[in-house]
């Protein structure tokens, strides 16, 4: 009688036990703890992605003014406001870009994208109403909004520019510039810094160095951020046709700060900054260019008037009218 051949011992130990189901085998302790930790992580993630009703209600509480400024007086009333400003500017020899810079900066500061759309239509009509005029006006308003970041913060510019772009017809947005002009690269950093310092010196002379030292005393990085993050890449114009200009940048500063309220010393500084543009001759870059193919510029008479006492008063009162027309200052919660 044949005997069944026996497998070597080490092979016998590897034979599966048919009496045990693989599905009932207990998981190793390490695997079990890993799955538990993963489950806990998923639960925590789900919990952190949801806000309680009370917290959501508080975020959107009416007294905190969580949304943009609405045109409560109606588009017709706001439109007449901007038309009146344009008419006054013409009567004083002030060009389209100047009154538009003042009006747009105040409107961005008040966080009113609806009013920006109205302003664009009126300003484009003042320039003739052609498609080219509409595109140029939209480009200019966008640049003003970008510079407003330095005076009233990033969020209002983000929200207003998003809504403004959405309000424009497709045949206009399709022609807007899409290439960035302020990208910092290894070969242009020093030039951008120098450009920013040049603008700073023009605005604050003869106290430019003293002011840098004073800011550094408050915080050593304060002048670094102001000069290298704002005056360099943002407030000073990049090379190309999209520049707002030296005079217009001062107008944006004054209008934004006036509409914001509570920052009188800075309003004063930039009123003087506008005058410095006339004193040092840098305003000439904003003047009329004879070549009809160039972007329209200002005329010397209008710039000098704006920099004077009468022009300064008109500028501030114009901002005050816009603030009133759009429902008042909204930088603080209304408790």
C-alpha positions in Angstrom: 0.0 0.0 0.0 1.4 3.3 -1.1 2.1 5.9 1.4 1.2 9.5 0.6 4.3 11.5 0.1 4.9 14.0 2.7 5.8 17.6 1.9 8.8 19.1 3.5 8.1 20.8 6.7 8.7 24.3 5.4 6.1 23.7 2.6 3.6 22.2 5.0 3.7 25.4 7.0 2.8 27.5 4.0 -0.4 25.5 3.1 -3.5 27.6 3.7 -5.9 26.5 6.4 -9.2 25.8 4.5 -11.2 25.9 7.7 -10.5 29.7 8.1 -12.0 32.4 5.9 -9.7 35.1 4.7 -12.4 37.7 5.2 -12.6 36.9 8.9 -8.9 37.4 9.5 -8.4 40.3 12.0 -6.6 43.3 10.6 -3.2 44.1 11.9 -3.2 46.6 14.7 -1.3 49.1 12.6 -3.8 48.9 9.8 -6.8 49.3 12.1 -5.3 52.4 13.8 -4.5 53.9 10.4 -8.1 53.5 9.2 -9.4 55.0 12.4 -7.1 58.0 12.1 -8.1 58.5 8.5 -11.8 58.4 9.5 -11.2 60.9 12.2 -9.4 63.2 9.7 -12.3 63.0 7.3 -14.8 63.8 10.0 -12.8 66.8 11.2 -12.5 68.0 7.6 -16.3 67.8 7.2 -16.8 69.6 10.4 -14.4 72.4 9.5 -16.0 72.9 6.1 -19.3 73.8 7.7 -20.2 76.9 9.6 -22.9 77.1 12.3 -26.1 79.0 11.4 -25.2 81.5 14.1 -21.7 82.2 12.7 -23.0 82.6 9.1 -25.7 85.0 10.3 -23.1 87.1 12.1 -20.8 87.2 9.1 -23.7 88.5 6.9 -25.3 90.7 9.6 -26.7 93.9 7.9 -25.0 96.2 10.4 -21.6 94.8 9.2 -22.4 95.8 5.6 -21.1 92.6 4.1 -22.0 93.4 0.6 -21.1 96.1 -2.0 -22.6 99.6 -1.9 -25.8 99.6 -3.9 -26.9 102.5 -6.0 -29.8 103.3 -3.7 -30.7 106.6 -5.4 -31.1 105.0 -8.8 -28.9 104.8 -11.9 -30.5 108.0 -13.3 -29.5 110.1 -10.3 -26.0 108.7 -10.1 -25.6 109.1 -13.9 -26.5 112.8 -13.6 -24.0 113.2 -10.8 -21.2 111.9 -13.0 -22.3 114.0 -16.0 -22.3 117.1 -13.8 -18.8 116.4 -12.7 -17.7 115.9 -16.3 -19.3 119.2 -17.3 -17.7 121.1 -14.5 -14.3 119.6 -15.4 -14.7 120.7 -19.1 -15.5 124.2 -18.0 -12.3 124.4 -16.0 -10.0 123.0 -18.7 -9.7 119.6 -16.9 -9.6 116.6 -19.2 -11.6 113.4 -19.2 -8.8 111.3 -17.6 -8.6 113.6 -14.5 -12.3 113.7 -13.6 -12.6 110.0 -14.4 -9.6 109.2 -12.1 -11.2 111.1 -9.3 -14.6 109.6 -9.8 -13.4 106.0 -10.3 -11.1 106.1 -7.2 -13.9 107.4 -5.0 -16.3 104.8 -6.4 -13.8 101.9 -5.8 -13.2 103.2 -2.3 -17.0 103.2 -1.6 -17.2 99.6 -2.9 -19.9 100.3 -5.5 -19.4 98.2 -8.7 -22.9 99.2 -9.9 -21.8 102.9 -10.0 -18.6 101.9 -11.8 -20.6 100.5 -14.6 -22.6 103.7 -14.8 -19.4 105.8 -14.7 -17.9 103.7 -17.5 -20.9 104.4 -19.8 -20.8 108.1 -19.2 -17.1 108.5 -19.5 -17.0 106.5 -22.7 -19.7 108.7 -24.1 -17.7 111.8 -23.1 -14.9 110.4 -25.2 -17.1 109.9 -28.3 -18.8 106.6 -27.4 -16.9 104.5 -30.0 -15.8 101.0 -29.2 -12.2 102.3 -28.9 -13.4 104.9 -26.4 -15.2 102.2 -24.4 -12.2 99.9 -24.3 -9.8 102.8 -23.3 -12.2 103.9 -20.6 -12.5 100.4 -19.2 -8.7 99.9 -19.2 -8.2 103.2 -17.4 -10.8 102.4 -14.8 -9.2 99.0 -14.2 -5.8 100.7 -13.7 -7.3 103.2 -11.3 -8.8 100.3 -9.3 -5.5 98.5 -9.1 -3.8 101.6 -7.7 -6.6 101.9 -5.1 -5.1 98.8 -3.5 -2.4 101.0 -1.9 -5.0 103.3 -0.3 -8.1 101.2 0.6 -6.9 97.6 0.4 -7.1 94.6 -1.8 -10.7 93.2 -1.1 -12.6 96.2 -2.5 -10.5 96.3 -5.6 -11.0 92.5 -6.1 -14.8 92.7 -5.7 -15.2 95.8 -7.8 -13.0 94.7 -10.6 -14.7 91.3 -10.8 -18.2 92.9 -11.0 -17.0 95.7 -13.3 -15.6 93.1 -15.8 -18.8 91.1 -15.6 -20.9 94.2 -16.4 -19.1 95.0 -19.7 -20.3 93.6 -23.0 -18.4 90.8 -24.6 -17.2 92.9 -27.5 -15.4 95.2 -25.0 -14.0 92.5 -22.6 -12.6 90.6 -25.6 -10.4 93.6 -26.5 -9.1 94.3 -22.9 -5.5 93.7 -22.3 -4.7 90.2 -20.9 -1.0 90.4 -20.5 0.3 91.4 -17.1 2.7 94.3 -17.0 4.0 94.3 -13.4 5.6 90.9 -13.2 8.9 91.0 -11.2 11.8 89.3 -12.8 15.5 89.0 -11.9 16.4 91.5 -14.6 13.9 94.2 -13.7 13.7 94.2 -9.9 16.2 97.0 -9.4 14.6 99.1 -12.1 11.2 98.7 -10.5 12.6 99.7 -7.1 14.3 102.7 -8.6 11.1 103.7 -10.4 9.2 103.5 -7.1 11.7 105.5 -5.3 11.6 108.1 -8.0 7.8 108.5 -7.5 8.2 108.6 -3.7 10.8 111.3 -4.0 8.7 113.3 -6.4 5.7 113.2 -4.0 7.4 113.8 -0.7 10.4 116.1 -1.6 12.1 117.6 0.3 11.2 115.3 3.2 11.5 112.0 1.3 14.5 110.6 3.3 13.2 111.9 6.6 9.9 110.2 6.0 11.5 106.9 5.2 13.4 107.0 8.5 10.3 107.9 10.4 8.4 104.9 8.9 11.3 102.7 9.7 11.1 103.7 13.3 7.5 102.6 13.5 8.4 99.2 12.0 11.6 98.4 10.1 9.7 96.7 7.3 7.1 99.5 6.9 9.2 101.5 4.4 10.4 98.3 2.7 6.8 97.2 2.0 5.6 100.7 1.0 8.4 101.3 -1.4 9.0 97.9 -2.8 5.5 96.5 -2.9 3.4 99.6 -3.6 5.4 102.5 -5.0 7.6 100.3 -7.1 5.4 97.7 -8.8 2.0 99.3 -8.3 1.9 103.1 -8.0 4.6 103.9 -10.4 3.5 103.1 -14.0 5.0 100.1 -15.8 6.4 100.6 -19.3 3.8 100.6 -21.9 0.5 102.4 -22.9 -1.5 101.5 -19.8 0.1 103.9 -17.5 -2.2 106.2 -15.5 0.4 108.9 -15.2 2.0 110.9 -12.4 -0.8 113.5 -12.0 -3.5 110.9 -12.2 -1.8 108.8 -9.6 -1.9 111.7 -7.2 -5.6 112.3 -8.0 -6.3 108.7 -7.3 -4.6 109.0 -3.9 -6.4 112.1 -2.9 -9.8 110.8 -4.0 -9.4 107.4 -2.4 -8.2 108.8 0.9 -10.9 111.5 1.0 -13.7 109.0 0.4 -12.2 106.7 3.0 -12.3 109.4 5.8 -10.2 109.4 8.9 -6.9 109.9 7.2 -6.5 113.6 6.9 -2.7 113.7 7.1 -2.4 111.4 4.1 -4.9 113.5 2.1 -2.8 116.5 2.9 0.4 114.7 1.8 -1.0 113.8 -1.6 -2.6 117.2 -2.2 1.0 118.5 -1.8 2.2 115.5 -3.9 0.0 116.8 -6.8 1.6 120.2 -6.5 5.1 118.6 -6.5 4.3 117.1 -9.9 3.9 120.6 -11.2 6.9 121.9 -9.4 9.3 119.2 -10.6 7.9 119.1 -14.1 6.9 115.4 -13.9 3.4 116.5 -14.8 4.4 117.0 -18.4 4.2 113.3 -19.1 0.4 113.6 -18.6 0.0 116.5 -21.1 -1.6 116.4 -24.5 0.3 114.4 -27.1 -0.2 115.9 -30.6 -0.1 112.5 -32.3 -3.8 111.6 -32.8 -3.0 107.9 -32.4 -1.9 108.3 -28.9 -4.0 108.0 -25.8 -5.6 111.3 -24.8 -3.8 113.3 -22.2 -4.4 116.4 -20.1 -3.6 120.0 -20.9 -1.2 122.1 -18.8 -3.8 124.7 -17.9 -6.1 122.0 -16.4 -3.3 120.3 -14.4 -2.1 123.6 -13.0 -5.6 124.5 -12.0 -6.1 121.2 -10.2 -2.9 121.7 -8.3 -3.9 125.1 -7.1 -6.2 126.1 -4.2 -9.3 126.4 -6.3 -8.7 123.1 -8.0 -7.9 121.4 -4.8 -11.2 122.5 -3.3 -13.1 121.4 -6.3 -11.4 118.0 -6.2 -12.3 117.4 -2.5 -15.9 118.7 -2.9 -16.3 116.4 -6.0 -15.4 113.4 -3.9 -17.7 114.5 -1.1 -20.6 114.7 -3.7 -19.8 111.2 -4.9 -19.8 109.9 -1.3 -23.2 111.5 -0.7 -24.6 110.4 -4.0 -23.7 106.8 -3.3 -25.1 106.7 0.2 -22.3 107.9 2.4 -19.0 106.5 3.7 -19.1 102.8 4.4 -15.7 102.0 5.8 -17.1 101.3 9.3 -19.9 99.1 10.5 -23.1 100.9 11.1 -24.2 99.8 14.6 
